[in-house]
């Protein structure tokens, strides 16, 4: 069983930055593909970014967000710059060891964190 704990959310003005972190339990973190998703009120959970051997981004965040990982710390990060009000959502990290589907699909992932709120004011 893998436990994921997100941190780093908060309230920021438009144009500002936040860095989210997701720390995983377990000894084989380096073998996990990791993803970030977000869910706004009344909307479905949507892909933001993922990292395995390479990185992937939703078009809406490309050029503004950067995903990275530190395997020694069992942590994946999401650096979010130039934030917009439409980035407001609960952000979730997710992990999978052997992806059966694309990394942009929530169904791919086996483990999820509890989420962290990001609010961007205009």
Backbone as numpy.savetxt, mean C-alpha at the origin, in Angstrom:
# Nx Ny Nz CAx CAy CAz Cx Cy Cz
0.89 -18.07 9.36 0.05 -16.87 9.36 0.92 -15.63 9.36
0.57 -14.69 8.53 1.30 -13.43 8.42 0.42 -12.31 8.95
0.98 -11.50 9.81 0.28 -10.32 10.30 0.91 -9.07 9.72
0.07 -8.16 9.26 0.53 -6.92 8.65 0.00 -5.74 9.46
0.87 -4.81 9.77 0.49 -3.63 10.54 0.92 -2.38 9.79
-0.08 -1.56 9.40 0.21 -0.31 8.70 0.37 0.83 9.69
1.13 1.83 9.27 1.28 3.05 10.04 1.60 4.19 9.09
1.49 5.42 9.61 1.90 6.57 8.83 0.79 7.39 8.22
-0.44 6.94 8.38 -1.55 7.74 7.85 -1.75 9.00 8.65
-2.62 9.86 8.13 -2.91 11.10 8.84 -3.59 12.10 7.96
-3.63 13.34 8.44 -4.26 14.45 7.73 -3.17 15.34 7.15
-3.29 15.65 5.87 -2.29 16.49 5.20 -3.00 17.40 4.21
-2.43 18.54 3.94 -2.99 19.45 2.95 -2.63 19.00 1.55
-3.45 19.38 0.61 -3.16 19.06 -0.79 -1.77 19.57 -1.16
-1.04 18.75 -1.90 0.33 19.07 -2.27 1.36 18.54 -1.31
0.90 18.07 -0.16 1.81 17.55 0.86 2.20 16.10 0.62
2.93 15.56 1.59 3.46 14.20 1.47 3.19 13.40 2.75
3.10 12.11 2.57 3.04 11.16 3.68 3.81 9.91 3.27
4.33 9.22 4.25 4.94 7.92 3.98 4.25 6.88 4.84
3.65 5.92 4.18 3.03 4.80 4.87 4.05 3.67 5.01
3.93 2.93 6.10 4.76 1.76 6.33 3.87 0.57 6.67
4.30 -0.59 6.27 3.59 -1.82 6.58 4.63 -2.85 7.02
4.54 -3.26 8.27 5.48 -4.21 8.82 4.82 -5.58 8.95
5.54 -6.59 8.49 5.00 -7.95 8.47 5.70 -8.84 9.49
4.93 -9.77 10.03 5.53 -10.81 10.88 6.04 -11.91 9.97
6.82 -12.80 10.48 7.28 -13.94 9.69 8.72 -13.79 9.24
9.29 -14.90 8.85 10.71 -14.94 8.53 11.02 -14.90 7.05
9.98 -14.97 6.23 10.21 -15.08 4.79 9.65 -13.88 4.05
9.76 -12.72 4.68 9.18 -11.51 4.08 9.70 -11.27 2.68
10.96 -11.54 2.45 11.56 -11.25 1.14 10.90 -12.05 0.02
10.22 -13.12 0.35 9.57 -13.94 -0.68 8.14 -13.49 -0.98
7.63 -12.52 -0.21 6.26 -12.07 -0.44 6.22 -11.00 -1.52
5.21 -11.05 -2.34 4.84 -9.88 -3.13 3.93 -9.03 -2.24
4.17 -7.73 -2.26 3.43 -6.82 -1.38 2.65 -5.81 -2.22
1.47 -5.49 -1.74 0.64 -4.53 -2.46 0.04 -3.50 -1.53
-0.29 -2.35 -2.09 -1.05 -1.32 -1.40 -2.36 -1.11 -2.17
-3.43 -1.04 -1.43 -4.75 -0.74 -1.97 -5.37 0.38 -1.16
-6.40 0.98 -1.70 -7.11 2.01 -0.94 -8.60 1.89 -1.20
-9.35 2.34 -0.19 -10.80 2.28 -0.29 -11.40 3.55 0.29
-12.09 4.28 -0.57 -12.79 5.49 -0.16 -14.21 5.10 0.26
-14.88 5.93 1.08 -16.23 5.61 1.53 -17.17 5.36 0.36
-17.89 4.24 0.41 -18.86 3.92 -0.62 -18.28 3.40 -1.91
-16.96 3.20 -1.94 -16.32 2.71 -3.16 -15.62 1.39 -2.91
-15.31 0.70 -4.00 -14.63 -0.58 -3.87 -13.14 -0.36 -3.58
-12.52 -1.40 -3.10 -11.09 -1.33 -2.83 -10.34 -1.34 -4.14
-9.40 -0.42 -4.28 -8.70 -0.25 -5.56 -7.20 -0.36 -5.40
-6.58 -0.87 -6.42 -5.14 -1.05 -6.46 -4.43 0.30 -6.48
-3.32 0.37 -5.73 -2.47 1.56 -5.74 -1.10 1.23 -6.28
-0.46 0.21 -5.68 0.90 -0.11 -6.06 1.26 -1.50 -5.54
2.26 -2.11 -6.16 2.72 -3.43 -5.71 4.20 -3.56 -6.02
4.83 -4.47 -5.29 6.26 -4.71 -5.49 6.53 -6.20 -5.36
7.21 -6.73 -6.35 7.72 -8.10 -6.28 9.15 -8.02 -6.79
9.40 -8.57 -7.97 10.72 -8.35 -8.59 10.80 -6.96 -9.20
9.66 -6.38 -9.47 9.59 -5.04 -9.99 8.45 -4.30 -9.29
8.22 -3.09 -9.71 7.17 -2.29 -9.09 6.05 -1.99 -10.08
4.86 -1.80 -9.55 3.68 -1.54 -10.34 2.89 -0.40 -9.69
2.28 0.41 -10.55 1.51 1.55 -10.04 0.21 1.71 -10.82
-0.82 2.14 -10.10 -2.02 2.57 -10.78 -1.71 3.87 -11.52
-2.39 4.08 -12.63 -2.15 5.28 -13.42 -2.38 6.55 -12.60
-3.33 6.49 -11.68 -3.70 7.68 -10.91 -2.61 8.13 -9.94
-1.65 7.27 -9.64 -0.61 7.64 -8.68 0.78 7.62 -9.31
0.88 7.20 -10.54 2.18 7.08 -11.19 2.86 8.45 -11.25
4.12 8.47 -10.83 4.86 9.73 -10.81 4.73 10.49 -9.50
3.79 10.10 -8.66 3.60 10.78 -7.35 3.92 9.85 -6.18
3.62 8.57 -6.34 3.83 7.60 -5.26 5.00 6.70 -5.61
5.72 6.24 -4.58 6.84 5.32 -4.77 6.74 4.21 -3.73
6.76 2.98 -4.20 6.76 1.83 -3.31 8.19 1.32 -3.17
8.52 0.87 -1.97 9.84 0.30 -1.74 9.73 -0.68 -0.58
10.77 -1.45 -0.38 10.76 -2.42 0.70 12.13 -2.52 1.33
12.14 -2.85 2.61 13.37 -3.11 3.35 13.19 -4.51 3.95
13.77 -5.49 3.31 13.58 -6.87 3.76 14.19 -7.13 5.13
15.22 -6.38 5.48 15.85 -6.55 6.80 14.90 -6.11 7.91
13.99 -5.20 7.58 13.03 -4.71 8.56 11.63 -5.28 8.36
11.49 -6.19 7.41 10.17 -6.77 7.11 9.13 -5.69 6.84
9.53 -4.66 6.13 8.66 -3.50 5.95 8.60 -3.08 4.49
7.40 -2.72 4.06 7.18 -2.11 2.77 6.67 -0.70 3.00
7.11 0.22 2.16 6.76 1.63 2.31 5.99 2.11 1.08
5.20 3.13 1.31 4.56 3.85 0.21 4.78 5.34 0.46
5.69 5.91 -0.31 5.95 7.35 -0.24 4.95 8.04 -1.15
4.16 8.93 -0.58 3.11 9.61 -1.33 3.40 11.10 -1.37
3.66 11.62 -2.54 3.95 13.04 -2.74 2.85 13.69 -3.58
2.83 14.99 -3.55 1.85 15.77 -4.34 0.43 15.23 -4.12
0.09 15.05 -2.88 -1.21 14.44 -2.56 -2.36 15.33 -2.98
-3.44 14.68 -3.38 -4.64 15.34 -3.84 -5.82 14.93 -2.96
-6.85 15.74 -2.90 -8.03 15.34 -2.11 -8.59 13.99 -2.53
-8.50 13.66 -3.81 -9.02 12.37 -4.28 -8.18 11.19 -3.83
-7.04 11.43 -3.19 -6.25 10.35 -2.60 -6.78 9.95 -1.22
-7.75 10.70 -0.71 -8.32 10.40 0.60 -8.97 9.02 0.59
-8.57 8.17 1.53 -9.08 6.81 1.60 -8.44 6.11 2.79
-8.93 4.92 3.08 -8.22 4.02 3.97 -7.26 3.20 3.10
-6.02 3.18 3.50 -4.98 2.47 2.74 -4.67 1.16 3.44
-4.65 0.10 2.65 -4.39 -1.24 3.15 -3.14 -1.82 2.48
-2.33 -2.50 3.25 -1.28 -3.28 2.62 -1.70 -4.74 2.60
-1.12 -5.49 1.69 -1.48 -6.88 1.49 -0.25 -7.66 1.06
-0.29 -8.96 1.33 0.86 -9.82 1.03 0.39 -11.13 0.43
1.24 -11.66 -0.44 0.99 -12.98 -1.01 2.33 -13.63 -1.30
2.40 -14.94 -1.11 3.66 -15.64 -1.36 3.75 -16.17 -2.79
2.65 -16.65 -3.32 2.66 -17.20 -4.68 1.46 -16.64 -5.43
1.64 -15.50 -6.06 0.49 -14.88 -6.75 -0.08 -15.77 -7.85
-1.38 -16.01 -7.76 -2.05 -16.79 -8.79 -2.68 -15.90 -9.85
-2.85 -14.63 -9.49 -3.42 -13.67 -10.41 -2.52 -12.44 -10.47
-2.95 -11.44 -11.19 -2.16 -10.22 -11.26 -2.11 -9.50 -9.93
-1.05 -8.76 -9.71 -0.85 -8.09 -8.43 -1.79 -6.90 -8.24
-2.50 -6.49 -9.26 -3.46 -5.40 -9.13 -4.83 -5.88 -8.65
-5.01 -7.18 -8.52 -6.30 -7.72 -8.10 -6.29 -8.03 -6.61
-7.27 -7.50 -5.85 -7.34 -7.83 -4.42 -7.44 -9.34 -4.17
-8.04 -10.06 -5.09 -8.23 -11.50 -4.91 -6.91 -12.26 -4.86
-5.85 -11.64 -5.36 -4.55 -12.29 -5.39 -3.96 -12.50 -4.00
-4.30 -11.60 -3.09 -3.58 -11.52 -1.82 -4.20 -12.38 -0.73
-3.31 -12.95 0.09 -3.74 -13.85 1.16 -3.87 -13.15 2.50
-3.10 -12.10 2.68 -3.04 -11.43 3.99 -3.25 -9.93 3.81
-3.96 -9.35 4.79 -4.29 -7.93 4.75 -4.04 -7.29 6.11
-3.62 -6.03 6.07 -3.53 -5.24 7.28 -4.87 -4.65 7.64
-4.89 -3.91 8.74 -6.14 -3.34 9.25 -6.49 -2.01 8.60
-5.54 -1.43 7.92 -5.79 -0.17 7.22 -5.35 1.04 8.02
-5.00 2.09 7.30 -4.64 3.37 7.92 -5.29 4.49 7.11
-5.88 5.44 7.81 -6.61 6.51 7.15 -5.67 7.59 6.63
-5.87 7.97 5.39 -5.19 9.12 4.79 -6.26 10.12 4.37
-6.14 11.34 4.88 -7.09 12.38 4.54 -6.32 13.57 3.98
-6.68 13.99 2.78 -6.03 15.11 2.12 -7.04 16.24 2.01
-6.74 17.36 2.65 -7.66 18.50 2.63 -7.31 19.44 1.48
-8.32 20.08 0.96 -8.10 20.99 -0.17 -7.83 22.41 0.31
